């Protein structure tokens, strides 16, 4: 604060306004820099990783669709449970449910068998307190296990039939990520539009601070000299008396 400078000085008002404007522009510029760093990280790391994962997922889903299509049947054909082949749907459903429920507390995942070219295993979700069946060929597909022996097989069939929907979803997501990558590359090279304005105002503010500081010193020196002048005047008056 320039205490010695009169508040009526127009430079004071200009400085106060510039302080506010420069502070505001610096905040905007800081946000621009943070956003630019975020975009650079997405371009260099995040988006390429997501693209790679989705590309691998799509390849795996396409292979799973081919396997499911090859082994597709209108009626129940067979299911392998714990190494034994069942051709009767009721027996297969019963054996499958019993095998899943035999999962031990210390087991994270238990292999159960095979169905239509997909390996079957079971896990237990401690949060939901439910068994989950995992179908896997190239990609894992999870199905919640129920109590109905026929219903579980239907759920597995539905999961296999829904793989094409997963593929469509993955392709849309990949398209979206590629689009975001393109936009990010365009945005990251855009300059801060108000940078010249910020630099001009910073320069003017710095100049004002120097000028006001010099004026402040001059006023301070004048105030220091006034007491000495008064003392000299009083001394002269005493001599005359």
C-alpha positions in Angstrom: 0.0 0.0 0.0 1.3 3.4 -0.9 0.5 5.3 2.3 2.3 8.5 1.4 0.5 8.9 -1.9 -2.8 10.7 -2.1 -5.8 8.5 -2.7 -6.9 11.1 -5.2 -4.0 10.1 -7.4 -5.6 8.6 -10.6 -2.7 6.1 -10.6 -4.0 4.5 -7.4 -7.4 3.9 -8.9 -5.8 2.5 -12.1 -3.6 0.2 -10.0 -6.5 -1.1 -7.9 -8.5 -1.9 -11.1 -5.5 -3.6 -12.7 -4.9 -5.7 -9.5 -8.4 -7.1 -9.9 -8.2 -7.6 -13.6 -4.7 -9.3 -13.5 -5.7 -11.6 -10.7 -8.8 -12.6 -12.7 -6.9 -13.2 -15.9 -4.3 -15.2 -14.0 -7.0 -17.5 -12.7 -8.4 -18.0 -16.2 -4.9 -18.6 -17.5 -4.2 -21.1 -14.8 -7.3 -23.0 -15.7 -6.3 -23.0 -19.3 -2.8 -24.4 -18.4 -4.4 -27.1 -16.2 -6.8 -28.1 -18.9 -3.9 -28.2 -21.4 -1.9 -30.5 -19.2 -5.0 -32.7 -18.7 -5.4 -32.9 -22.5 -1.8 -33.8 -23.0 -2.0 -36.6 -20.5 -5.2 -38.0 -22.2 -3.5 -37.7 -25.6 -0.3 -39.4 -24.5 -1.7 -42.0 -22.1 -5.4 -42.2 -21.2 -7.0 -42.4 -24.6 -4.3 -44.7 -26.2 -4.8 -47.2 -23.3 -8.5 -47.1 -23.6 -8.3 -47.6 -27.4 -6.0 -50.6 -26.9 -8.3 -52.2 -24.3 -11.4 -51.6 -26.4 -9.6 -53.0 -29.5 -8.6 -56.1 -27.6 -12.1 -56.4 -26.2 -13.7 -56.1 -29.6 -11.4 -58.8 -31.0 -12.3 -61.1 -28.1 -16.0 -60.5 -28.4 -15.9 -61.2 -32.1 -14.2 -64.5 -31.4 -16.7 -65.4 -28.7 -19.6 -64.6 -31.1 -18.1 -67.0 -33.6 -17.7 -69.7 -30.9 -21.3 -69.2 -29.6 -22.6 -69.2 -33.2 -20.8 -72.5 -34.0 -22.2 -74.2 -30.9 -25.7 -72.7 -31.1 -28.6 -75.2 -30.8 -32.3 -74.7 -30.7 -32.7 -77.3 -28.0 -30.5 -78.3 -25.1 -27.7 -80.5 -26.3 -25.2 -81.1 -23.5 -23.3 -79.6 -20.6 -20.1 -80.8 -19.0 -20.1 -80.5 -15.1 -17.1 -81.5 -13.1 -15.8 -83.7 -16.0 -19.1 -85.5 -16.6 -21.1 -84.9 -19.7 -24.9 -84.5 -19.2 -27.3 -84.7 -22.2 -30.4 -84.4 -20.1 -31.3 -80.8 -19.3 -32.7 -81.5 -15.9 -29.8 -83.6 -14.8 -27.4 -81.1 -16.2 -29.1 -78.2 -14.4 -29.2 -80.1 -11.1 -25.5 -81.1 -11.3 -24.5 -77.6 -12.3 -26.4 -75.9 -9.4 -25.0 -78.4 -6.9 -21.4 -78.0 -8.2 -21.7 -74.2 -7.9 -23.0 -74.4 -4.4 -20.1 -76.6 -3.4 -17.8 -73.6 -3.7 -15.7 -73.6 -0.5 -15.3 -70.5 1.7 -11.5 -70.3 1.0 -12.0 -70.6 -2.8 -12.2 -67.4 -4.9 -13.3 -69.2 -8.0 -14.2 -72.8 -8.7 -14.1 -74.4 -12.2 -17.5 -76.1 -12.9 -17.5 -77.3 -16.5 -18.2 -76.3 -20.1 -21.2 -75.3 -22.1 -21.3 -74.5 -25.8 -17.6 -73.9 -26.1 -17.4 -71.7 -23.0 -15.7 -72.7 -19.7 -17.9 -72.3 -16.7 -16.7 -71.3 -13.2 -18.4 -69.9 -10.1 -17.6 -67.2 -7.6 -19.4 -65.9 -4.5 -20.1 -62.2 -4.1 -19.8 -61.5 -0.4 -21.5 -58.1 -0.8 -24.7 -59.4 -2.5 -24.4 -62.8 -0.9 -25.0 -64.4 -4.4 -23.2 -66.9 -6.6 -22.0 -65.6 -10.0 -21.3 -67.9 -12.9 -18.4 -66.9 -15.2 -18.5 -68.0 -18.9 -15.2 -67.6 -20.6 -13.7 -68.4 -24.0 -11.8 -65.2 -25.0 -13.7 -62.7 -22.8 -15.4 -63.3 -19.4 -19.2 -63.0 -19.2 -20.9 -63.0 -15.8 -24.3 -64.4 -14.9 -26.0 -64.3 -11.6 -26.8 -67.9 -10.4 -30.4 -68.6 -9.4 -32.2 -71.4 -7.6 -34.0 -72.8 -10.6 -32.1 -75.6 -12.4 -33.7 -74.7 -15.8 -33.6 -71.0 -15.2 -29.8 -71.0 -14.8 -29.3 -72.6 -18.2 -31.6 -70.1 -19.7 -29.6 -67.3 -18.1 -26.4 -68.7 -19.6 -28.0 -68.9 -23.0 -29.2 -65.3 -22.7 -25.7 -64.2 -21.8 -24.3 -65.9 -24.9 -27.1 -64.4 -27.1 -26.3 -60.9 -25.7 -22.6 -60.9 -26.7 -23.4 -59.1 -30.0 -24.9 -56.3 -27.9 -21.7 -56.1 -25.9 -19.8 -55.9 -29.2 -22.0 -53.1 -30.5 -21.5 -51.2 -27.3 -17.7 -51.6 -27.4 -17.6 -50.4 -31.0 -19.6 -47.3 -30.1 -17.3 -46.6 -27.1 -14.2 -47.0 -29.3 -15.7 -44.6 -31.8 -16.4 -42.1 -29.0 -12.8 -42.4 -27.6 -11.3 -41.9 -31.1 -13.5 -38.8 -31.5 -12.4 -37.5 -28.1 -8.8 -38.0 -29.0 -9.2 -36.1 -32.2 -10.9 -33.2 -30.4 -8.2 -33.2 -27.7 -5.5 -33.0 -30.3 -7.2 -29.9 -31.8 -7.8 -28.2 -28.5 -4.4 -28.8 -27.0 -2.7 -26.7 -29.7 -5.1 -23.7 -29.3 -3.3 -20.7 -27.6 -4.7 -18.8 -24.7 -6.6 -16.1 -26.5 -6.2 -13.4 -23.7 -2.5 -14.0 -23.1 -1.4 -10.7 -24.8 -4.0 -8.9 -22.7 -2.7 -10.4 -19.5 0.9 -9.6 -20.4 0.1 -6.0 -21.3 -1.8 -5.5 -18.0 1.0 -7.1 -16.0 3.5 -4.8 -17.6 1.4 -1.8 -17.0 0.8 -2.8 -13.4 4.5 -3.3 -12.8 5.2 0.1 -14.2 2.5 1.7 -12.0 3.9 0.0 -8.9 7.4 1.4 -9.7 6.0 4.9 -10.3 3.9 4.9 -7.2 6.7 3.5 -5.1 8.9 6.4 -6.2 6.2 8.9 -5.5 5.7 7.4 -2.1 9.4 7.8 -1.3 9.3 11.4 -2.4 6.3 12.2 -0.1 8.0 10.3 2.8 11.2 12.3 2.4 9.2 15.6 2.3 7.4 14.6 5.5 10.8 13.9 7.2 12.2 17.3 6.2 9.2 19.3 7.5 10.0 18.7 11.3 13.6 19.8 10.7 12.4 23.0 9.0 10.0 23.7 11.9 12.8 23.2 14.4 15.1 25.7 12.5 12.3 28.2 12.4 11.6 27.9 16.1 15.4 28.3 16.9 15.6 31.4 14.8 12.6 32.9 16.6 14.2 32.2 20.0 17.4 34.0 19.0 15.5 37.0 17.8 13.8 37.2 21.2 
